[in-house]
Amino acid sequence: MRFTSILVSVTEICTVGCRHCGFTGSTRDRQPTVDEIGRWVTQACDSGIPEIIFTGGEPFQRFRMLKSGVRAAAGHPRKPRISVFTSSFWGRSPAAVDKILGQLPGLTRLYLSTDVYHQERVPSQYVVNVIEGAIAREIPEISLCITIAEDHEEERIRSIYRRFEDRVRVHVDRVIPTPFINTAQQTGLPPVPENFAASCYLDTPLINPNGDLSACHIGKAGAYVRLSDLAYFLGNLHEKSFQEILADADRNYEYQFLRVYGPQGVARMVASSPAVRKLFKGTTFTNGCDLCYKLLRSLDGRARLREIVADPFQRELIDAMRLVRFGERAGASPADAPQPVRSGI
């Protein structure tokens, strides 16, 4: 199967504690070992995934594990791109930034989370220090990740980093409502197919600290609920190798349905099922992830997905869509799959 990247969560710990974060309120603390992180990264690189993205929690709060993962990726013969998500809490001074980045040779991108939520805990000057330090260290790519509930928040944050606009990329997304923040519901969309895209983050699986391999970053919700009975759960790296899990996922039509149709396909599930339509009548969603997760956590939503993929004709359509969208044939070995094309996204 074709993946553009993989997320590796080195920890679920983050003392920043932004109120919009999916880990806020979680009491679980799962940690891998340094050896496990290195082994999982190596297996992902062996599979030809061209970018390894380290995340958390806050990966810099488990710096020894982060260094182990970066070292494993940087030393791999395939030479993947190496990226890290961070709140920049460690950017207290230019000297501190330089010392830390100097211990991560091979790093090719920083994803800096910065928005009204992060700024309640992390001063924007820390982020500026990290940007300037990354430029000085010649890290090729720097991305600002802005999560908003209201449209005006985007310009407020962009204005802080205007001087870097020719050097950084900006990604903006809507916040997913949690028990700790619900104002985003004001800007939600009804579950109508035209409101959602046919693609999403399912080309970036997530390795959780306990070894769970999930279809996308929704796997972080495992900090609260058991995901093993949902289509997002692909397997556990303590039980099977990365390649074995991918082989199982290749035959998992619930997962493949989500890959080829994305949130738009999930919205069509609502439209085609009276039970699901009734369940979510009047409900709005901030983005495709919000829609997909809430629908598939419901019994009616899961039943509808199982019903769809049990149809042999629907399976043939899914296989055809995989060939068209990803250039991959169901059941083909990884060696037969086309190599992903590197992009500057």
N, C-alpha and C positions, 0 to 999 in steps of 0.2 A: 504493500500500500504506500501511497505517496503522502509524506508529511513534510511540511516546510520547516518545522521546528518542533522542539519538545520542551515543556516546562519541567524543571526539576526543583521541587520544593525541599529546601534543605532544613527547614524548621517551620513550625506553626507559631513560634514565639514572636511577638512584636510588642515592645513596651510603648510604642508611640500611641496605639489605641485610638485610631480615628473612629469617629462615631458611625461612619458609613461602611466600615469594613465588615466583611463577612465573618471574621474571626471574633469580632467584639462580643463579649459575653461567653465565649467558649471556655470551658474548664479543662479541656483535654490538652495535653502536651505530648505530642509524639515526636520522637527524635530518631533519625537514623544514625548509624556510626559513620566515621570517616571512611572506612573501607567499603561500606555499602554504597555510599554516594559515588565513590570512584568506580565501583563495579557497575552500577546502573548507568552511569554516564558512558562508560566504555561500551556497554551493550547497545546503547542507543546510537553511538557513533558507528559501531560495527554494522548497524542496520542501514547506514547511509543517510541518516537524518542530518541535514546540512547546518542546523543551528541549535545550540543548546542554550536554553534560557533559564537561569537560576532565579528562583523566587522564594517566597515564604508565605506567611509571616514576613519577617525582615531578615533576609539572608546575611546581612552584615552583623547581625547579633549572634550568629554562629559562624564567626569568621574562619575558624579552623576548618569547618566542614565546607564552607564556600571555597576556600583555597584548594582543598582536596579535589573538589569537582572541577574547578577551572583548570587545575594541573592535569587532570585526566583527559579533559577535552583538548587542551593545548598540545598535549603530547601524543594525541592519536594521529595515525598516519593520514586519515581523511581530512584533517585540519578544518573542523567545522567552525563556523562563526560562534562566538561566545558572548552571551549577553547576560546582564543582571538587572533585576528590578530592585529599586530601593527608594526609601522615603528621604534619603539624604540626611538622616538624623546624625550621622557621623561627620558631617561637613562643617564642623565648628570653626575651622580655620583653614587657610590654604595649606599650611604645613601639615595639618592632620590629614587632609585629603591626599596630598602628594605621598605621604608615608603609606597610606592604605592602598592607593592605586598602584604604587610601586611593587606591591606584593601580589599583584594579579596580572602577571605577564600573559599576553595572548588575548586579553579582553578586547572585544571589538565593538561592543555597544553597551551603553547604559540607558535603561528605562527609568526616568525619574518621575515618581508619582508626586504631583504637586497640584493642589486645588484648595478650595476653601476649607475642606475638612483637614487636610494635612497641615495647612498653615495654622490651624488651632494648636498644633503641637510642635511643628517644625518650622522655624523662621525661614522665609524665602531666601534670606542671605546664605543659609546653609546650602540651598540648592544652587545658588549662584556660584558659591565656592566650588561645588562639585563640577559644575559645567566648566568653569575656568580651569580647574585641575585636569579634567578630562581632555580639554583642548591642549593644555600644556603637555600632557602625556601622549598626545596624538592618537587618542582613541577615535577611530574613524566615525562612529555614529553615536549621536545623543538624541534621545527622544523624550519629550515631555508628555506625560500621561495625565490628562485632566478629566476628572469625573465631575459632572455637573448635575444639579437638580433643576436649576433655572437657567435660561439662556444667558442672562446678563453675567453669570459667573465666568463664562468662557473668556469674555473680553477682559474682565478684571484680572484674570490670571495671565493671559497673554501679554498684557501691558507690562507686567513685571519683568518679563524676559525679552522685551522687544529688541534690545540691543544684540541679542543672539539669534535673531530670526533667520539670518543667512547661514547659521551653523547647526541649529537644532530642528528637529521635526516635532510636530505636535499631533497627538492623537486625543480626540475628545469622545467621551462616551457618557451615557446617562447612568446615574446611580441606580442600583437595584434596591428596592425597598427592603428594609429589615425591621425587626421589632424596635430598633433604636433610631430609625429614620424613616418617616413615611411621607414627607412633604413631596417626594418625587412623584407620587401618584397623581399630582395635579397636571403633569405633563405626559401621562400615559396614553397608549394607543389601544384601541379595541383589537381583538384577535381576528383581524381581517387580512387575508393573504397579501394584498397589495401594500400593507403597512410594514412588511418585513422582508428582509433579503433572503435570497436562496442560498447564501453561503454565510459561514460564521467562523468561529475559532476551532472547529473540529479538525482542522489540519494541524493543530498543536495539542497533542495529548499532554497529560500531566502525571508526573510521578509524585505521589504523596510521600511524606516522610516514613510512613509505615510500609512502603513498597507497593501500595495500590496504584495501578495504572488506570487512569480515568480518561475518558474520551476528550475532555477539554478542562478548562479551569473551573468549571462547575464542580469538579471533583473536590475542590476545597470545602464544599458544603459538608464533606465527610467529617468535619470537625464537630458537627451537630447531629447528623443523622446517618443511618446506615444506607449506603448507596449500592450495595452488592446486588440488590434485586432490581436495579434500574439499568436502562440501556447505556448509561455513562460508564458503568463499571466494566473494565476489560479483563482484569486479572490482577494477581499479586506477584511481585517479583521474588518473594520468598518461596513461592510455590512453583512458579514456572519461569523459564527464561523469557527475555524480551521477545525473541523470535517466536517462541511457542505461543505467547499471548497474542502476537500479531496474527499468527496463523488461525487462532480461534476467532479473532475479531473479523477476519476476512469472511468467515461463514456466519457471522452474527448479523442477520438482516435488520434487526431493530437498530443497531448501531449504523449500518450502512444506509438505512433510510434517512437518518439524521444527517449523515455526511453528504448525501447527494441532493437532498431537498432543503436542508437548513431550516431556520425558523419559519420560512414561508410554508414549507411542508407541514410543520407543526400547526400553523394557523389553519391550513386546509383540513387537518384532522378535526379541529373545532367545528368548522363549517359542515363537515360531512357526518357528524355524529350528534343526534338530538340530545343524548345524555350529556355529552361534553359541552354542547352549546348551552344547555340549561345550567350546568354547573358553573360556567364562567360568564353567564349572562350579566352584562353591566361591568365586568371586570376589565381594567385596562392594564397595560404592561409598558414599562419604560423602554425596554429593548428586547431583542430576540432571546437573549439569555434568560431574562425574567419570564418571558412567555414559555420557553421550552422547559425550564426547570419546574415551574409551578404546574404546568400541564402534566408532565410525566411523573410528578410526585403524587398525582391523584390516581385513585384506583380506576376511574373511568378513562382517564387519559392513557394509562398503561394498557388497559384492555383494548382500547381502540388501536393502539400501535401494534399490539400482538395480532389483532384481527387483520390489519392491513398486510403485514408481512407474511401471514400464513397463506395468503393467496398466491398460487404459483405464477399467475400473470404479473402481479405486483413485483414479485422477485425478479422476473425477467426484465421488467422496466428498471428496477434498481441496478441490475447488472449492466444494462445498456447505458444508463446514466453514468455509472462509474467509468465505463469505457470512454464516453464522450467528454466528461468533465475532467477526469484524472488520467486518462490513457492507460487504465489498468483493467486487467481481466480478473474476474473472480476466480480464485483457486490457483492463480499463477504464483510461482515462487518469487521471493524478493529479487532474485537474480534476473528474473525476466521482466521486472517492472522498470519503466523508464526512470532515469535518475532525475530528481528534482532540479529545476533550473534556479540558480541563485539569483535573487533579486535584491534591490536596495531598499525594500519596504521598511 
